[in-house]
Amino acid sequence: MITITLPDASKREFAQPVTVAEVAASIGAGLAKAALGGRVGQGDSARLVDTSFSIDADTTLAIITDKDPAGLELIRHSTAHLLAYAVKDLFPEAQVTIGPVIDNGFYYDFACQRPFTPEDLIAIEARMTALARLDEPVTRRVLPRDEAVAFFKALGEHYKAEIIASIPADQDVSLYREGGFEDLCRGPHVPSTGKLKHFKLMKVAGAYWRGDQKNEQLQRIYGTAWASKDELAAYLRMLEEAEKRDHRRLGKDLDLFHIDEHAPGVVFWHPKGWTIWQGVEQYMRQVYRDNGYLEVKGPQLLDRTLWEKTGHWDKYRDNMFTTESEKRDYALKPMNCPGHILIFKQGIKSYRDLPLRYGEFGQCHRNEPTGGLHGIMRVRGFTQDDGHIFCTEDMVLDECVAYTTLLQKVYADFGFSDILYKVATRPAQRIGSDETWDKAESALIESLRRSGCDFVIAPGDGAFYGPKIEYTLKDAIGRQWQCGTMQVDFSMAERLGAEYVGEDSARHTPVMLHRAIVGSLERFIGILIEQHAGALPVWLAPVQVVLANITDAQAEYVAQIAKALQKQGLRVQIDLRNEKITYKIREHSLQKVPYILVVGDKEKASGAVAVRARGNLDLGVMPLDDFIRKIVDAIALKA
């Protein structure tokens, strides 16, 4: 007998090998119809399988439906194959290459001499819908590697044959067929195309074969797929809203910054954009001061040997900008950690000096591929609010707890209240002993528990030198942005010879905590722009108040008001142009200025201002002093 244990701990027994589909049918017709796959086994040995997978020994089994995250991944994976099926049906000369699942969807790369047009996408999507309605079964077969190579060569699928030829000769490969289309894939897949109902093709982009720009260029079709019509509609609405909030468009419309071909991946900040930058930086500088950080500044260029000692050279050298001088190799720093250790090493440190917290607005450079650059969100030159805490092992937990509290306050001030917490644990390739990894992971997990935070574990996602907490923001339209980190590192300070004199008068290696709250300032400002749709809170707005006169008779009064506001530290713009007041109001409203003060003869005579708030809100006429109190209070409260 074969005993199968289900998630509710109930057991089912079968006299002979049984498929996942048959187990689902034994539970109920509804589950059998909804089944997309199965998860066999538990823990690290668990794996996703097709519903046709045969179980021949005692095991645990969970039936996967579209209600499970794994079910959604099956849908997206299978929809990528459906896309390739439709493309081959409409464009037989096209060759298929690879088609993975990505966040919120999938893509498939094709080699086709004919460029795909927007009209082609409409036709391909319609063909996908027609093929899905046929509800053709998706079946799997296994071939020896060389036989599979020959099979795809005979089909004229040379890219697919090249992929298979790179697999060791003694390995078999699996192929999945639906109707007249067969594709290489490890699987698993949904049992039939009829399970694929809610999808949409999004765009065509260029891509290089195997991601190497030296290779031929392919055409990449992006799509999205969901378990229900409502989820698809909600996602498309979110994309529409995201397009309105796109920081690249708003950066141009609001005259904040630009990216120039003369410096790809580096930002040119305009006056208003730099004002926002300064607002974020000065706020974070105050956070440093208020929380015991000493601000430092390290050099941009550091000798290669330093990066070799830390382990970064082996891990990141392909992403480092390097140069040579007098037969010595240097790298522009991609991170600030080693520089802070070198600062720590200057002079003798005692246990009484710990915890020692260094903070730096450190400019870093990483050689990101051109295709990965994205506005100010993904750049080659960026500045981090980087900090490192040197402490004893006994201090680690308290420092992590205090850091989470601090981070929550900072995010709230910037308008983010929804934070997701993830603990990324040891990767396969790492430095340090298992004992120190155990201590570091335990400290991070316990710190989140003491902070009252719900969290998930991400096995294997830690840095090579230590585990970390990843703090992810959820924005106004539901998107997630991973910004803050806290990493516990028992290794790097030791590698560079950092020590302190302990209470026992012996020398000890400090534990190093790597932390950033906003991360890259460029990226964080891009997130802020999109979070607030360009209408930044008054304390961050590059122009906080516009003064607009109705006629020239109020020009002198406008100047007096401006001086009074500027004396309070407010950022003021005066508009004395000979234009209709309605035109001025509209123009500055489009620039998302928090307050527009309109001044006419009545306001001049009474020493008042007519106040219009962002969002076309008419707050009426009020004494100037009342308005000043209102805006100063809003700024103080970060409202």
PETADA-V863995 format. One record per pair of residues at least 24 apart in sequence whose C-alpha atoms are under 8 Angstrom apart, sorted by the first residue. I is the first residue (numbers start at 0). J is the second residue. Records with the same first field share a line. If there is no record, write none. Layout:
I: J, J
This chain:
1: 55, 56, 57
2: 56, 57, 58
3: 57, 58, 59, 60
4: 58, 59, 60
5: 59, 60, 61
6: 59, 60, 61
15: 55
16: 53, 54, 55, 56
17: 53, 54, 55
18: 50, 51, 52, 53, 54
19: 49, 50, 51, 52, 53, 54, 62
20: 50, 51
23: 62
33: 64, 65
34: 62, 63, 64, 65
35: 62, 63, 64, 65, 70, 73, 188, 189, 190, 194
36: 62, 63, 64, 70, 73, 187, 188, 189, 190
37: 61, 62, 63
38: 62, 63
47: 187
48: 186, 187, 188
49: 186, 187, 188, 189, 190
50: 189, 190
51: 190
65: 226
66: 226
71: 225, 226
72: 100
73: 187, 188, 189
74: 188, 189, 194, 195, 224, 225, 226
75: 100, 104, 105, 223, 224, 225
76: 100, 105, 188
77: 188, 189, 192, 195
78: 105, 195, 198, 224
79: 105, 106, 107, 222
80: 182
81: 127, 130, 131, 192
82: 107, 123, 124, 127
83: 107
84: 127, 180
85: 123, 124, 126, 127, 130
86: 123
87: 180
89: 123
94: 155, 156, 157, 158
95: 156, 158, 159
96: 158, 159
97: 159
103: 223, 224
104: 221, 222, 223, 224
105: 221, 222, 223, 224
106: 219, 220, 221, 222
107: 219, 220, 221
108: 206, 217, 218, 219, 220
109: 217, 218, 219
110: 216, 217, 218
111: 217, 218
114: 218
115: 203, 218
116: 203
117: 202
120: 200, 202
121: 200
124: 199, 200
128: 196
130: 192
131: 192, 193, 194, 195, 196
132: 192, 193
133: 192, 193
134: 191, 192, 193, 194
135: 177, 178, 191, 192, 193
136: 177, 178, 190, 191, 192
137: 175, 176, 177, 178, 188, 189, 190, 191, 192
138: 175, 176, 177, 190
139: 173, 174, 175, 176
140: 173, 174, 175
141: 171, 172, 173, 174
142: 171, 172, 173, 174
143: 169, 170, 171, 172
144: 168, 169, 170, 171, 172
147: 172
159: 183
196: 226, 227
197: 224, 225, 226, 227, 228, 231
198: 222, 223, 224, 225, 231
199: 223, 224
237: 476, 477
240: 476
241: 476, 529
243: 532
244: 528, 529, 530, 531, 532, 533
245: 528, 529, 532
246: 374, 525, 526, 528, 529, 533
247: 374, 375
249: 528, 532, 533
252: 590
253: 533, 590
258: 374
263: 369, 379
264: 369, 372, 373, 374, 375, 377, 378, 379, 380
265: 375, 378, 379, 380, 381
266: 375, 378, 380
271: 541, 542
272: 541
274: 541
275: 524, 539, 540, 541
276: 520, 524
278: 539
279: 520, 539
280: 360, 520
283: 384
287: 358
291: 356
292: 355, 356, 357, 358
293: 356, 357, 358
294: 357, 358, 359
295: 357, 358, 359
296: 359, 360, 361
297: 335, 338, 339, 361
298: 338
299: 331, 332, 362, 363
300: 329, 330, 331, 332
301: 329, 330, 331, 332
302: 327, 328, 329, 330
303: 327, 328, 329, 330
305: 337
306: 337
308: 494, 495
309: 337, 491, 494, 495
317: 366
318: 365, 366, 367
319: 364, 365, 366
320: 364, 365, 366
331: 363, 364
332: 363, 364, 365
333: 363, 364, 365
334: 361, 363, 364
335: 361, 363, 385
336: 387, 513
337: 495
339: 387
340: 492, 495, 497
341: 495, 497
343: 497
344: 496, 497, 498
347: 499, 500
348: 498, 499, 500
349: 499, 500, 501
350: 391, 499, 500, 501, 502
353: 389, 390, 391
354: 388, 389, 390, 391, 394
355: 388, 389, 390
356: 386, 387, 388, 389
357: 386, 387, 388
358: 384, 385, 386, 387
359: 383, 384, 385, 386
360: 384, 385
361: 385
375: 521, 522, 525
376: 521, 522, 523, 525, 526
377: 522
381: 519, 520, 521
382: 518, 519, 520, 521
383: 515, 517, 518, 519, 520
384: 515, 516, 517, 518, 519, 520
385: 513, 514, 515, 516, 518
386: 513, 514, 515
387: 511, 512, 513, 514
388: 511, 512, 513, 514
389: 509, 510, 511, 512
390: 509, 510, 511, 512
391: 509, 510
392: 509, 510
395: 442, 487, 510, 512
396: 442, 443, 445, 446
397: 446
399: 442, 443, 446, 485
400: 446, 447, 449, 450
403: 447, 450
404: 450
406: 483, 516
409: 516
412: 637, 638
413: 527, 637
415: 472, 473, 474
416: 472
417: 472, 473, 474
418: 470, 471, 472, 473
419: 453, 454, 470, 471, 472, 473
420: 452, 453, 454, 455, 468, 469, 470, 471
421: 454, 455, 456, 457, 468, 469, 470
422: 454, 455, 456, 457, 466, 467, 468, 469
423: 456, 457, 458, 459, 460, 461, 466, 467, 468, 469
424: 456, 457, 458, 459, 460, 461, 465, 466, 467
425: 458, 459, 460, 461, 462, 463, 465, 466
426: 458, 459, 460, 461, 462, 463
427: 459
428: 463
429: 462, 463, 464, 465
430: 463, 464, 490
431: 464, 489, 490
435: 489
436: 465, 466
439: 465, 466, 487, 488, 489
440: 466, 467, 487
443: 467, 468, 487
464: 488, 489, 490, 491
465: 489, 490
474: 530
475: 530, 531
476: 530
480: 526
482: 515, 516, 517, 518, 519, 523
483: 514, 515, 516, 517, 518
484: 513, 514, 515, 516, 518
485: 512, 513, 514, 515
486: 512, 513, 514
487: 511, 512, 513
488: 512, 513
533: 591
534: 591, 592, 593
535: 591
536: 593, 637, 638
537: 593, 630, 633, 634, 637, 638
538: 633, 634, 635, 637, 638
540: 592, 593
541: 570
542: 570, 571, 572, 592, 593
543: 569, 570, 571, 592, 593, 594
544: 569, 570, 571, 572, 592, 593, 594, 595, 596
545: 571, 572, 573, 574, 587, 592, 594, 595, 596
546: 571, 572, 573, 574, 595, 596, 597, 598
547: 573, 574, 575, 580, 583, 595, 596, 597, 598
548: 574, 575, 580, 597, 598, 599
549: 579, 580, 597, 598, 599
550: 577, 599
551: 575, 577
552: 600
553: 598, 599, 600, 603
556: 603
557: 598
560: 623
564: 627
567: 631
588: 613, 614, 615
